[in-house]
Amino acid sequence: MEADMSAAGRREQVGDAGIRLVARDGIRALTHLRVDAEADLPRGSTSYYARTRHDLLRLVVNRLSERSRDDAQIDVPAGMTRIEAADFLTRLVDRLARRPIDLTARTALVVELRDDAELRDVLTVDAPWRKRLATVCEQALASCAVAQAHKRVSDLVSLIDAMLMYRTCRVAQLSARTTLRAYFAGLG
């Protein structure tokens, strides 16, 4: 470990360790001492960056949000058919699912923080990747000439989010392509 690591770098290290802990061992494993050990830091280091458990949760949530910032950065082709739009979004789902540790931690944190609107929203409605996903979904809907695409965005984003959760939790076999093609076919 570099002795001169910046405060920002150390904060990222603490956040990354917290994400791994939550994903691997569950939300109850997120303690200052366990983060110190996971990050290979001297005992008490995490407390310097996050005094309370809520501060530690905030640090982990913010780090998770930072790490996912660019996940939905993708250009939407113009003039797609509905099948092409479904297949395009299937590739996006596959791309978003490439970081299972982050998705597992996010799922656990969303459940744990369901009554904490401030932190929950950083992972859900205010998450940068989700805002970008909403833009991509609206563009995909408009690209295949779905009427009033802006009114369908929330449902499509929620569907994609649910598919990601199912993949993360391995709840059931789920074909994103089949699901999205059925969604687009049913738009009328």
C-alpha positions as CSV (number, residue, x, y, z in Angstrom):
1,M,0.0,0.0,0.0
2,E,1.4,3.4,-0.9
3,A,2.0,5.6,2.1
4,D,1.1,8.7,0.1
5,M,-2.2,7.5,-1.3
6,S,-4.5,10.4,-1.6
7,A,-7.6,10.8,0.6
8,A,-9.8,10.4,-2.5
9,G,-7.9,7.2,-3.4
10,R,-8.3,5.8,0.1
11,R,-12.0,6.7,0.1
12,E,-12.4,4.7,-3.1
13,Q,-10.5,1.8,-1.6
14,V,-12.8,1.8,1.4
15,G,-15.9,2.1,-0.8
16,D,-14.7,-0.7,-3.1
17,A,-14.0,-3.0,-0.1
18,G,-17.5,-2.2,1.3
19,I,-19.1,-3.1,-2.1
20,R,-17.2,-6.5,-2.1
21,L,-18.2,-7.2,1.5
22,V,-21.9,-6.5,0.9
23,A,-22.0,-8.5,-2.3
24,R,-20.1,-11.5,-0.8
25,D,-21.3,-11.6,2.8
26,G,-24.4,-9.4,3.0
27,I,-25.3,-6.1,4.4
28,R,-24.7,-7.1,8.0
29,A,-21.0,-7.7,7.2
30,L,-20.6,-4.0,6.5
31,T,-18.8,-2.9,9.6
32,H,-15.8,-0.5,10.0
33,L,-13.5,-3.3,11.1
34,R,-14.5,-5.7,8.4
35,V,-14.0,-3.0,5.8
36,D,-10.5,-2.3,7.2
37,A,-9.7,-6.0,6.9
38,E,-11.2,-6.3,3.4
39,A,-9.3,-3.2,2.2
40,D,-6.1,-4.4,3.9
41,L,-6.0,-1.1,5.9
42,P,-4.8,-0.5,9.5
43,R,-7.6,-1.0,12.1
44,G,-9.6,2.2,12.5
45,S,-8.8,3.6,9.0
46,T,-12.4,3.3,7.7
47,S,-13.6,5.3,10.7
48,Y,-11.5,8.2,9.5
49,Y,-13.6,8.4,6.3
50,A,-17.0,7.3,7.8
51,R,-17.6,7.9,11.4
52,T,-21.0,6.2,11.7
53,R,-22.6,3.2,10.1
54,H,-24.8,5.6,8.1
55,D,-21.7,7.5,6.9
56,L,-20.2,4.1,5.9
57,L,-23.4,3.2,4.0
58,R,-23.4,6.6,2.3
59,L,-19.7,6.1,1.3
60,V,-20.4,2.7,-0.2
61,V,-23.6,3.9,-2.0
62,N,-21.8,6.9,-3.5
63,R,-18.9,4.7,-4.6
64,L,-21.2,2.2,-6.2
65,S,-23.0,5.0,-8.0
66,E,-19.6,6.4,-9.2
67,R,-18.5,3.0,-10.5
68,S,-21.7,2.6,-12.5
69,R,-21.7,6.1,-14.0
70,D,-20.7,5.0,-17.5
71,D,-22.5,1.7,-17.7
72,A,-25.3,2.9,-19.9
73,Q,-23.2,5.1,-22.2
74,I,-24.2,3.8,-25.6
75,D,-25.3,5.3,-28.9
76,V,-28.8,4.4,-30.0
77,P,-29.1,3.6,-33.8
78,A,-31.8,5.5,-35.7
79,G,-34.6,3.8,-37.6
80,M,-34.7,0.5,-35.9
81,T,-37.5,-2.0,-36.1
82,R,-39.0,-3.2,-32.9
83,I,-37.1,-6.5,-33.1
84,E,-33.9,-4.5,-33.6
85,A,-34.7,-2.3,-30.7
86,A,-35.3,-5.3,-28.5
87,D,-32.1,-6.9,-29.6
88,F,-30.2,-3.6,-29.1
89,L,-31.5,-3.4,-25.5
90,T,-30.7,-7.0,-24.9
91,R,-27.1,-6.2,-25.6
92,L,-27.3,-3.3,-23.2
93,V,-28.7,-5.6,-20.5
94,D,-25.8,-8.0,-21.1
95,R,-23.4,-5.0,-20.8
96,L,-25.0,-3.8,-17.6
97,A,-24.8,-7.3,-16.1
98,R,-21.0,-7.5,-16.6
99,R,-20.4,-6.4,-13.0
100,P,-22.2,-8.9,-10.9
101,I,-20.5,-7.9,-7.6
102,D,-21.8,-4.3,-8.1
103,L,-25.2,-5.5,-9.0
104,T,-25.4,-7.9,-6.0
105,A,-24.3,-5.1,-3.7
106,R,-26.8,-2.7,-5.2
107,T,-29.6,-5.2,-4.8
108,A,-28.8,-5.8,-1.2
109,L,-28.4,-2.1,-0.5
110,V,-31.7,-1.1,-2.2
111,V,-33.5,-3.6,0.0
112,E,-31.7,-2.5,3.2
113,L,-32.2,1.2,2.4
114,R,-35.8,1.1,1.3
115,D,-36.8,3.4,4.1
116,D,-33.9,5.8,3.7
117,A,-35.0,7.8,0.7
118,E,-31.7,9.8,0.4
119,L,-29.5,6.8,0.0
120,R,-32.0,4.6,-1.8
121,D,-32.5,7.2,-4.5
122,V,-28.8,7.4,-5.1
123,L,-29.0,3.8,-6.2
124,T,-32.3,4.0,-8.0
125,V,-34.1,7.0,-9.4
126,D,-31.1,9.4,-9.1
127,A,-28.5,7.0,-10.1
128,P,-26.5,8.3,-13.1
129,W,-26.6,5.0,-15.0
130,R,-30.4,4.8,-14.5
131,K,-30.9,8.4,-15.8
132,R,-28.8,7.5,-18.9
133,L,-30.7,4.2,-19.2
134,A,-34.0,6.2,-19.3
135,T,-32.6,8.3,-22.1
136,V,-31.4,5.3,-24.1
137,C,-34.8,3.6,-23.6
138,E,-36.6,6.7,-24.8
139,Q,-34.4,6.9,-27.8
140,A,-34.8,3.2,-28.6
141,L,-38.6,3.6,-28.4
142,A,-38.6,6.6,-30.6
143,S,-36.2,5.0,-33.0
144,C,-38.7,2.3,-33.8
145,A,-41.6,4.8,-34.0
146,V,-43.4,3.9,-30.8
147,A,-46.1,6.5,-30.2
148,Q,-45.5,8.7,-27.1
149,A,-42.2,7.0,-26.3
150,H,-41.7,9.3,-23.3
151,K,-44.7,7.8,-21.6
152,R,-43.3,4.3,-21.9
153,V,-39.8,4.9,-20.6
154,S,-40.5,4.2,-16.9
155,D,-42.0,0.8,-17.6
156,L,-39.1,-0.2,-19.9
157,V,-36.5,0.9,-17.4
158,S,-38.3,-1.0,-14.7
159,L,-38.4,-4.1,-16.9
160,I,-34.7,-3.9,-17.5
161,D,-33.9,-3.3,-13.9
162,A,-36.0,-6.3,-12.9
163,M,-34.2,-8.5,-15.5
164,L,-30.9,-7.3,-14.0
165,M,-32.1,-8.2,-10.5
166,Y,-33.2,-11.7,-11.7
167,R,-29.8,-12.3,-13.3
168,T,-28.0,-11.1,-10.2
169,C,-30.0,-13.2,-7.8
170,R,-30.2,-16.1,-10.2
171,V,-33.9,-16.3,-9.4
172,A,-34.9,-18.0,-12.6
173,Q,-33.6,-18.5,-16.1
174,L,-34.6,-15.4,-18.0
175,S,-34.0,-14.5,-21.7
176,A,-33.7,-10.8,-22.0
177,R,-34.1,-11.1,-25.7
178,T,-37.4,-13.0,-25.5
179,T,-38.7,-10.7,-22.8
180,L,-37.8,-7.5,-24.6
181,R,-39.1,-8.8,-28.0
182,A,-42.4,-9.6,-26.2
183,Y,-42.5,-6.2,-24.6
184,F,-42.0,-4.4,-28.0
185,A,-44.5,-6.7,-29.8
186,G,-47.1,-5.8,-27.2
187,L,-46.7,-2.0,-27.6
188,G,-49.4,-1.9,-30.2
